[in-house]
């Protein structure tokens, strides 16, 4: 009877230990993946901010060029008079 209990208890304990180690390792892996994903999200947010600033700068630049062209036309019109 002791031999049967020993035969069952050994693998059962090994299985429980393996399950515990696997669970702990899985938790660490999940935490690492979440951390890295958060870092990537932060980088994307920063890049999106830069892109928005570039878009605004381009819009302002187009407006400035348009105004310069209007002023140039006004100067040409005045010089013909």
Gaussian input, Z-matrix of N, CA and C with variables (Angstrom, degrees):
# hf/3-21g

backbone

0 1
 N
 C     1     B1
 C     2     B2     1     A1
 N     3     B3     2     A2     1     D1
 C     4     B4     3     A3     2     D2
 C     5     B5     4     A4     3     D3
 N     6     B6     5     A5     4     D4
 C     7     B7     6     A6     5     D5
 C     8     B8     7     A7     6     D6
 N     9     B9     8     A8     7     D7
 C    10    B10     9     A9     8     D8
 C    11    B11    10    A10     9     D9
 N    12    B12    11    A11    10    D10
 C    13    B13    12    A12    11    D11
 C    14    B14    13    A13    12    D12
 N    15    B15    14    A14    13    D13
 C    16    B16    15    A15    14    D14
 C    17    B17    16    A16    15    D15
 N    18    B18    17    A17    16    D16
 C    19    B19    18    A18    17    D17
 C    20    B20    19    A19    18    D18
 N    21    B21    20    A20    19    D19
 C    22    B22    21    A21    20    D20
 C    23    B23    22    A22    21    D21
 N    24    B24    23    A23    22    D22
 C    25    B25    24    A24    23    D23
 C    26    B26    25    A25    24    D24
 N    27    B27    26    A26    25    D25
 C    28    B28    27    A27    26    D26
 C    29    B29    28    A28    27    D27
 N    30    B30    29    A29    28    D28
 C    31    B31    30    A30    29    D29
 C    32    B32    31    A31    30    D30
 N    33    B33    32    A32    31    D31
 C    34    B34    33    A33    32    D32
 C    35    B35    34    A34    33    D33
 N    36    B36    35    A35    34    D34
 C    37    B37    36    A36    35    D35
 C    38    B38    37    A37    36    D36
 N    39    B39    38    A38    37    D37
 C    40    B40    39    A39    38    D38
 C    41    B41    40    A40    39    D39
 N    42    B42    41    A41    40    D40
 C    43    B43    42    A42    41    D41
 C    44    B44    43    A43    42    D42
 N    45    B45    44    A44    43    D43
 C    46    B46    45    A45    44    D44
 C    47    B47    46    A46    45    D45
 N    48    B48    47    A47    46    D46
 C    49    B49    48    A48    47    D47
 C    50    B50    49    A49    48    D48
 N    51    B51    50    A50    49    D49
 C    52    B52    51    A51    50    D50
 C    53    B53    52    A52    51    D51
 N    54    B54    53    A53    52    D52
 C    55    B55    54    A54    53    D53
 C    56    B56    55    A55    54    D54
 N    57    B57    56    A56    55    D55
 C    58    B58    57    A57    56    D56
 C    59    B59    58    A58    57    D57
 N    60    B60    59    A59    58    D58
 C    61    B61    60    A60    59    D59
 C    62    B62    61    A61    60    D60
 N    63    B63    62    A62    61    D61
 C    64    B64    63    A63    62    D62
 C    65    B65    64    A64    63    D63
 N    66    B66    65    A65    64    D64
 C    67    B67    66    A66    65    D65
 C    68    B68    67    A67    66    D66
 N    69    B69    68    A68    67    D67
 C    70    B70    69    A69    68    D68
 C    71    B71    70    A70    69    D69
 N    72    B72    71    A71    70    D70
 C    73    B73    72    A72    71    D71
 C    74    B74    73    A73    72    D72
 N    75    B75    74    A74    73    D73
 C    76    B76    75    A75    74    D74
 C    77    B77    76    A76    75    D75
 N    78    B78    77    A77    76    D76
 C    79    B79    78    A78    77    D77
 C    80    B80    79    A79    78    D78
 N    81    B81    80    A80    79    D79
 C    82    B82    81    A81    80    D80
 C    83    B83    82    A82    81    D81
 N    84    B84    83    A83    82    D82
 C    85    B85    84    A84    83    D83
 C    86    B86    85    A85    84    D84
 N    87    B87    86    A86    85    D85
 C    88    B88    87    A87    86    D86
 C    89    B89    88    A88    87    D87
 N    90    B90    89    A89    88    D88
 C    91    B91    90    A90    89    D89
 C    92    B92    91    A91    90    D90
 N    93    B93    92    A92    91    D91
 C    94    B94    93    A93    92    D92
 C    95    B95    94    A94    93    D93
 N    96    B96    95    A95    94    D94
 C    97    B97    96    A96    95    D95
 C    98    B98    97    A97    96    D96
 N    99    B99    98    A98    97    D97
 C   100   B100    99    A99    98    D98
 C   101   B101   100   A100    99    D99
 N   102   B102   101   A101   100   D100
 C   103   B103   102   A102   101   D101
 C   104   B104   103   A103   102   D102
 N   105   B105   104   A104   103   D103
 C   106   B106   105   A105   104   D104
 C   107   B107   106   A106   105   D105
 N   108   B108   107   A107   106   D106
 C   109   B109   108   A108   107   D107
 C   110   B110   109   A109   108   D108
 N   111   B111   110   A110   109   D109
 C   112   B112   111   A111   110   D110
 C   113   B113   112   A112   111   D111
 N   114   B114   113   A113   112   D112
 C   115   B115   114   A114   113   D113
 C   116   B116   115   A115   114   D114
 N   117   B117   116   A116   115   D115
 C   118   B118   117   A117   116   D116
 C   119   B119   118   A118   117   D117
 N   120   B120   119   A119   118   D118
 C   121   B121   120   A120   119   D119
 C   122   B122   121   A121   120   D120
 N   123   B123   122   A122   121   D121
 C   124   B124   123   A123   122   D122
 C   125   B125   124   A124   123   D123
 N   126   B126   125   A125   124   D124
 C   127   B127   126   A126   125   D125
 C   128   B128   127   A127   126   D126
 N   129   B129   128   A128   127   D127
 C   130   B130   129   A129   128   D128
 C   131   B131   130   A130   129   D129
 N   132   B132   131   A131   130   D130
 C   133   B133   132   A132   131   D131
 C   134   B134   133   A133   132   D132
 N   135   B135   134   A134   133   D133
 C   136   B136   135   A135   134   D134
 C   137   B137   136   A136   135   D135
 N   138   B138   137   A137   136   D136
 C   139   B139   138   A138   137   D137
 C   140   B140   139   A139   138   D138
 N   141   B141   140   A140   139   D139
 C   142   B142   141   A141   140   D140
 C   143   B143   142   A142   141   D141
 N   144   B144   143   A143   142   D142
 C   145   B145   144   A144   143   D143
 C   146   B146   145   A145   144   D144
 N   147   B147   146   A146   145   D145
 C   148   B148   147   A147   146   D146
 C   149   B149   148   A148   147   D147
 N   150   B150   149   A149   148   D148
 C   151   B151   150   A150   149   D149
 C   152   B152   151   A151   150   D150
 N   153   B153   152   A152   151   D151
 C   154   B154   153   A153   152   D152
 C   155   B155   154   A154   153   D153
 N   156   B156   155   A155   154   D154
 C   157   B157   156   A156   155   D155
 C   158   B158   157   A157   156   D156
 N   159   B159   158   A158   157   D157
 C   160   B160   159   A159   158   D158
 C   161   B161   160   A160   159   D159
 N   162   B162   161   A161   160   D160
 C   163   B163   162   A162   161   D161
 C   164   B164   163   A163   162   D162
 N   165   B165   164   A164   163   D163
 C   166   B166   165   A165   164   D164
 C   167   B167   166   A166   165   D165
 N   168   B168   167   A167   166   D166
 C   169   B169   168   A168   167   D167
 C   170   B170   169   A169   168   D168
 N   171   B171   170   A170   169   D169
 C   172   B172   171   A171   170   D170
 C   173   B173   172   A172   171   D171
 N   174   B174   173   A173   172   D172
 C   175   B175   174   A174   173   D173
 C   176   B176   175   A175   174   D174
 N   177   B177   176   A176   175   D175
 C   178   B178   177   A177   176   D176
 C   179   B179   178   A178   177   D177
 N   180   B180   179   A179   178   D178
 C   181   B181   180   A180   179   D179
 C   182   B182   181   A181   180   D180
 N   183   B183   182   A182   181   D181
 C   184   B184   183   A183   182   D182
 C   185   B185   184   A184   183   D183
 N   186   B186   185   A185   184   D184
 C   187   B187   186   A186   185   D185
 C   188   B188   187   A187   186   D186
 N   189   B189   188   A188   187   D187
 C   190   B190   189   A189   188   D188
 C   191   B191   190   A190   189   D189
 N   192   B192   191   A191   190   D190
 C   193   B193   192   A192   191   D191
 C   194   B194   193   A193   192   D192
 N   195   B195   194   A194   193   D193
 C   196   B196   195   A195   194   D194
 C   197   B197   196   A196   195   D195
 N   198   B198   197   A197   196   D196
 C   199   B199   198   A198   197   D197
 C   200   B200   199   A199   198   D198
 N   201   B201   200   A200   199   D199
 C   202   B202   201   A201   200   D200
 C   203   B203   202   A202   201   D201
 N   204   B204   203   A203   202   D202
 C   205   B205   204   A204   203   D203
 C   206   B206   205   A205   204   D204
 N   207   B207   206   A206   205   D205
 C   208   B208   207   A207   206   D206
 C   209   B209   208   A208   207   D207
 N   210   B210   209   A209   208   D208
 C   211   B211   210   A210   209   D209
 C   212   B212   211   A211   210   D210
 N   213   B213   212   A212   211   D211
 C   214   B214   213   A213   212   D212
 C   215   B215   214   A214   213   D213
 N   216   B216   215   A215   214   D214
 C   217   B217   216   A216   215   D215
 C   218   B218   217   A217   216   D216
 N   219   B219   218   A218   217   D217
 C   220   B220   219   A219   218   D218
 C   221   B221   220   A220   219   D219
 N   222   B222   221   A221   220   D220
 C   223   B223   222   A222   221   D221
 C   224   B224   223   A223   222   D222
 N   225   B225   224   A224   223   D223
 C   226   B226   225   A225   224   D224
 C   227   B227   226   A226   225   D225
 N   228   B228   227   A227   226   D226
 C   229   B229   228   A228   227   D227
 C   230   B230   229   A229   228   D228
 N   231   B231   230   A230   229   D229
 C   232   B232   231   A231   230   D230
 C   233   B233   232   A232   231   D231
 N   234   B234   233   A233   232   D232
 C   235   B235   234   A234   233   D233
 C   236   B236   235   A235   234   D234
 N   237   B237   236   A236   235   D235
 C   238   B238   237   A237   236   D236
 C   239   B239   238   A238   237   D237
 N   240   B240   239   A239   238   D238
 C   241   B241   240   A240   239   D239
 C   242   B242   241   A241   240   D240

   B1=1.4441
   B2=1.5358
   B3=1.3351
   B4=1.4584
   B5=1.5211
   B6=1.3127
   B7=1.4619
   B8=1.5300
   B9=1.3036
   B10=1.4621
   B11=1.5329
   B12=1.3297
   B13=1.4657
   B14=1.5266
   B15=1.3183
   B16=1.4597
   B17=1.5275
   B18=1.3327
   B19=1.4581
   B20=1.5272
   B21=1.3017
   B22=1.4724
   B23=1.5400
   B24=1.3229
   B25=1.4643
   B26=1.5292
   B27=1.2998
   B28=1.4721
   B29=1.5207
   B30=1.3209
   B31=1.4690
   B32=1.5404
   B33=1.3298
   B34=1.4588
   B35=1.5331
   B36=1.3280
   B37=1.4677
   B38=1.5363
   B39=1.3164
   B40=1.4741
   B41=1.5245
   B42=1.3094
   B43=1.4695
   B44=1.5161
   B45=1.3326
   B46=1.4605
   B47=1.5302
   B48=1.3195
   B49=1.4641
   B50=1.5294
   B51=1.3301
   B52=1.4644
   B53=1.5272
   B54=1.3236
   B55=1.4556
   B56=1.5318
   B57=1.3126
   B58=1.4621
   B59=1.5281
   B60=1.3147
   B61=1.4708
   B62=1.5267
   B63=1.3124
   B64=1.4617
   B65=1.5296
   B66=1.3216
   B67=1.4644
   B68=1.5275
   B69=1.3205
   B70=1.4606
   B71=1.5265
   B72=1.3182
   B73=1.4646
   B74=1.5291
   B75=1.3143
   B76=1.4578
   B77=1.5279
   B78=1.3265
   B79=1.4603
   B80=1.5245
   B81=1.3242
   B82=1.4629
   B83=1.5276
   B84=1.3182
   B85=1.4615
   B86=1.5218
   B87=1.3208
   B88=1.4611
   B89=1.5326
   B90=1.3211
   B91=1.4651
   B92=1.5279
   B93=1.3305
   B94=1.4577
   B95=1.5291
   B96=1.3208
   B97=1.4694
   B98=1.5314
   B99=1.3176
   B100=1.4664
   B101=1.5225
   B102=1.3174
   B103=1.4645
   B104=1.5249
   B105=1.3265
   B106=1.4619
   B107=1.5238
   B108=1.3259
   B109=1.4547
   B110=1.5251
   B111=1.3161
   B112=1.4657
   B113=1.5259
   B114=1.3367
   B115=1.4691
   B116=1.5291
   B117=1.3326
   B118=1.4668
   B119=1.5281
   B120=1.3264
   B121=1.4667
   B122=1.5221
   B123=1.3237
   B124=1.4625
   B125=1.5282
   B126=1.3377
   B127=1.4597
   B128=1.5251
   B129=1.3181
   B130=1.4628
   B131=1.5259
   B132=1.3248
   B133=1.4589
   B134=1.5275
   B135=1.3251
   B136=1.4641
   B137=1.5255
   B138=1.3250
   B139=1.4595
   B140=1.5246
   B141=1.3284
   B142=1.4627
   B143=1.5186
   B144=1.3288
   B145=1.4635
   B146=1.5248
   B147=1.3311
   B148=1.4614
   B149=1.5234
   B150=1.3147
   B151=1.4661
   B152=1.5223
   B153=1.3330
   B154=1.4552
   B155=1.5319
   B156=1.3192
   B157=1.4616
   B158=1.5266
   B159=1.3247
   B160=1.4670
   B161=1.5176
   B162=1.3321
   B163=1.4677
   B164=1.5311
   B165=1.3265
   B166=1.4671
   B167=1.5262
   B168=1.3297
   B169=1.4695
   B170=1.5335
   B171=1.3255
   B172=1.4631
   B173=1.5250
   B174=1.3357
   B175=1.4566
   B176=1.5271
   B177=1.3284
   B178=1.4638
   B179=1.5242
   B180=1.3170
   B181=1.4651
   B182=1.5245
   B183=1.3191
   B184=1.4699
   B185=1.5213
   B186=1.3203
   B187=1.4610
   B188=1.5324
   B189=1.3241
   B190=1.4623
   B191=1.5245
   B192=1.3307
   B193=1.4638
   B194=1.5266
   B195=1.3191
   B196=1.4600
   B197=1.5416
   B198=1.3234
   B199=1.4760
   B200=1.5268
   B201=1.3213
   B202=1.4728
   B203=1.5233
   B204=1.3378
   B205=1.4648
   B206=1.5303
   B207=1.3182
   B208=1.4631
   B209=1.5267
   B210=1.3145
   B211=1.4592
   B212=1.5243
   B213=1.3233
   B214=1.4709
   B215=1.5334
   B216=1.3312
   B217=1.4655
   B218=1.5278
   B219=1.3355
   B220=1.4638
   B221=1.5160
   B222=1.3242
   B223=1.4658
   B224=1.5263
   B225=1.3180
   B226=1.4708
   B227=1.5301
   B228=1.3380
   B229=1.4713
   B230=1.5261
   B231=1.3217
   B232=1.4587
   B233=1.5208
   B234=1.3190
   B235=1.4582
   B236=1.5475
   B237=1.3169
   B238=1.4565
   B239=1.5186
   B240=1.3173
   B241=1.4623
   B242=1.4746
   A1=111.01
   A2=117.41
   A3=121.91
   A4=109.90
   A5=116.60
   A6=120.32
   A7=111.02
   A8=117.36
   A9=121.13
   A10=109.63
   A11=116.67
   A12=120.75
   A13=109.59
   A14=116.79
   A15=121.14
   A16=110.53
   A17=116.28
   A18=121.31
   A19=110.78
   A20=116.57
   A21=120.36
   A22=110.74
   A23=117.84
   A24=122.56
   A25=111.97
   A26=118.41
   A27=122.13
   A28=111.92
   A29=117.62
   A30=118.63
   A31=112.83
   A32=116.20
   A33=119.61
   A34=110.48
   A35=116.89
   A36=121.01
   A37=110.65
   A38=116.55
   A39=120.00
   A40=110.41
   A41=116.70
   A42=120.89
   A43=111.62
   A44=116.99
   A45=120.17
   A46=111.42
   A47=115.98
   A48=119.88
   A49=110.49
   A50=116.20
   A51=120.00
   A52=110.82
   A53=116.99
   A54=121.22
   A55=110.45
   A56=117.36
   A57=121.83
   A58=110.96
   A59=116.48
   A60=120.90
   A61=110.04
   A62=116.19
   A63=120.61
   A64=110.84
   A65=116.59
   A66=120.77
   A67=110.82
   A68=117.38
   A69=121.04
   A70=110.36
   A71=116.89
   A72=120.85
   A73=110.53
   A74=116.59
   A75=120.80
   A76=110.53
   A77=117.49
   A78=120.91
   A79=111.18
   A80=116.70
   A81=120.21
   A82=110.75
   A83=116.29
   A84=120.83
   A85=110.61
   A86=116.85
   A87=121.05
   A88=109.94
   A89=117.35
   A90=120.82
   A91=110.62
   A92=117.37
   A93=120.89
   A94=111.09
   A95=116.67
   A96=120.54
   A97=110.11
   A98=117.45
   A99=120.47
   A100=110.92
   A101=117.56
   A102=121.56
   A103=110.56
   A104=115.93
   A105=119.61
   A106=111.39
   A107=116.92
   A108=120.60
   A109=110.74
   A110=117.31
   A111=120.89
   A112=110.53
   A113=117.01
   A114=120.30
   A115=110.47
   A116=116.87
   A117=120.16
   A118=111.15
   A119=116.84
   A120=120.17
   A121=110.56
   A122=117.39
   A123=120.84
   A124=110.87
   A125=116.82
   A126=120.19
   A127=110.88
   A128=116.81
   A129=120.88
   A130=109.90
   A131=117.29
   A132=120.50
   A133=110.90
   A134=117.20
   A135=121.34
   A136=110.58
   A137=116.49
   A138=120.22
   A139=111.00
   A140=116.86
   A141=119.74
   A142=111.02
   A143=117.09
   A144=120.41
   A145=110.59
   A146=116.66
   A147=120.29
   A148=110.61
   A149=116.76
   A150=120.83
   A151=110.39
   A152=116.67
   A153=119.79
   A154=110.86
   A155=116.72
   A156=120.00
   A157=110.93
   A158=117.35
   A159=120.98
   A160=110.03
   A161=116.90
   A162=120.38
   A163=110.10
   A164=117.10
   A165=120.38
   A166=111.30
   A167=116.64
   A168=120.50
   A169=110.36
   A170=117.37
   A171=120.32
   A172=110.99
   A173=116.31
   A174=119.88
   A175=110.68
   A176=115.91
   A177=120.06
   A178=111.16
   A179=116.52
   A180=120.89
   A181=110.66
   A182=116.96
   A183=120.14
   A184=110.36
   A185=116.21
   A186=120.48
   A187=110.20
   A188=116.14
   A189=120.27
   A190=110.86
   A191=117.59
   A192=120.46
   A193=110.88
   A194=116.14
   A195=119.96
   A196=109.99
   A197=115.96
   A198=120.22
   A199=110.94
   A200=116.80
   A201=120.75
   A202=109.75
   A203=116.84
   A204=120.12
   A205=110.95
   A206=117.37
   A207=120.65
   A208=110.32
   A209=116.95
   A210=120.31
   A211=111.64
   A212=116.00
   A213=120.32
   A214=109.73
   A215=116.14
   A216=119.71
   A217=110.79
   A218=116.48
   A219=119.98
   A220=111.20
   A221=118.06
   A222=121.45
   A223=110.49
   A224=117.74
   A225=121.06
   A226=110.28
   A227=115.00
   A228=118.74
   A229=110.47
   A230=117.07
   A231=119.84
   A232=112.26
   A233=116.78
   A234=119.69
   A235=110.87
   A236=119.09
   A237=122.74
   A238=110.41
   A239=116.80
   A240=119.01
   A241=113.53
   D1=-40.72
   D2=178.62
   D3=-62.72
   D4=-36.42
   D5=-179.91
   D6=-65.41
   D7=-37.66
   D8=179.65
   D9=-68.38
   D10=-42.98
   D11=178.96
   D12=-63.35
   D13=-42.44
   D14=178.40
   D15=-64.39
   D16=-39.99
   D17=-179.64
   D18=-66.24
   D19=-31.92
   D20=-179.87
   D21=-86.26
   D22=-40.90
   D23=-174.73
   D24=-66.89
   D25=-39.20
   D26=-178.22
   D27=-60.16
   D28=-58.41
   D29=179.34
   D30=-64.49
   D31=-33.93
   D32=179.04
   D33=-63.18
   D34=-45.37
   D35=177.88
   D36=-64.33
   D37=-41.88
   D38=177.96
   D39=-62.05
   D40=-41.29
   D41=178.60
   D42=-64.54
   D43=-42.17
   D44=179.03
   D45=-65.07
   D46=-41.26
   D47=178.01
   D48=-64.43
   D49=-43.09
   D50=178.42
   D51=-63.14
   D52=-39.49
   D53=178.23
   D54=-63.89
   D55=-43.31
   D56=178.77
   D57=-62.68
   D58=-48.28
   D59=-179.39
   D60=-62.21
   D61=-41.85
   D62=178.96
   D63=-62.73
   D64=-41.84
   D65=179.60
   D66=-64.95
   D67=-44.74
   D68=179.28
   D69=-62.78
   D70=-44.40
   D71=179.89
   D72=-64.13
   D73=-40.13
   D74=178.59
   D75=-63.13
   D76=-41.96
   D77=178.36
   D78=-62.24
   D79=-40.91
   D80=178.39
   D81=-65.06
   D82=-41.29
   D83=179.61
   D84=-63.96
   D85=-44.31
   D86=179.05
   D87=-62.15
   D88=-42.92
   D89=179.05
   D90=-62.44
   D91=-41.48
   D92=179.22
   D93=-65.04
   D94=-43.94
   D95=179.54
   D96=-63.40
   D97=-41.54
   D98=178.10
   D99=-63.56
   D100=-40.86
   D101=178.61
   D102=-62.74
   D103=-47.41
   D104=-178.45
   D105=-66.23
   D106=-36.81
   D107=176.80
   D108=-64.39
   D109=-40.92
   D110=177.64
   D111=-63.27
   D112=-40.51
   D113=177.98
   D114=-62.22
   D115=-42.09
   D116=178.57
   D117=-65.47
   D118=-40.09
   D119=177.90
   D120=-62.55
   D121=-39.20
   D122=178.20
   D123=-64.74
   D124=-40.90
   D125=178.70
   D126=-64.95
   D127=-41.64
   D128=179.54
   D129=-64.37
   D130=-41.80
   D131=178.28
   D132=-61.73
   D133=-41.10
   D134=178.34
   D135=-63.78
   D136=-43.93
   D137=179.16
   D138=-64.96
   D139=-38.58
   D140=178.04
   D141=-63.54
   D142=-37.08
   D143=176.45
   D144=-62.30
   D145=-43.65
   D146=178.66
   D147=-63.27
   D148=-41.80
   D149=-179.80
   D150=-62.31
   D151=-42.89
   D152=178.43
   D153=-62.38
   D154=-39.92
   D155=178.74
   D156=-65.41
   D157=-39.65
   D158=178.71
   D159=-65.30
   D160=-41.43
   D161=179.23
   D162=-62.21
   D163=-44.07
   D164=178.18
   D165=-63.50
   D166=-40.96
   D167=179.33
   D168=-64.43
   D169=-41.62
   D170=178.20
   D171=-63.03
   D172=-41.38
   D173=178.75
   D174=-62.72
   D175=-44.73
   D176=179.04
   D177=-64.25
   D178=-37.30
   D179=179.10
   D180=-66.17
   D181=-41.26
   D182=177.51
   D183=-62.47
   D184=-41.16
   D185=178.10
   D186=-62.33
   D187=-42.94
   D188=179.87
   D189=-63.70
   D190=-43.53
   D191=178.86
   D192=-64.21
   D193=-40.00
   D194=178.80
   D195=-62.23
   D196=-42.55
   D197=179.58
   D198=-66.34
   D199=-38.92
   D200=177.07
   D201=-61.77
   D202=-43.43
   D203=178.43
   D204=-62.34
   D205=-40.00
   D206=178.16
   D207=-63.92
   D208=-43.56
   D209=178.85
   D210=-64.86
   D211=-38.12
   D212=177.85
   D213=-62.45
   D214=-42.59
   D215=178.25
   D216=-64.59
   D217=-38.36
   D218=177.63
   D219=-64.34
   D220=-41.04
   D221=178.00
   D222=-64.38
   D223=-41.32
   D224=178.57
   D225=-63.34
   D226=-41.17
   D227=179.97
   D228=-65.64
   D229=-39.70
   D230=179.54
   D231=-70.06
   D232=-33.90
   D233=-178.11
   D234=-73.35
   D235=-22.67
   D236=178.65
   D237=-78.65
   D238=-22.98
   D239=-177.29
   D240=-75.66

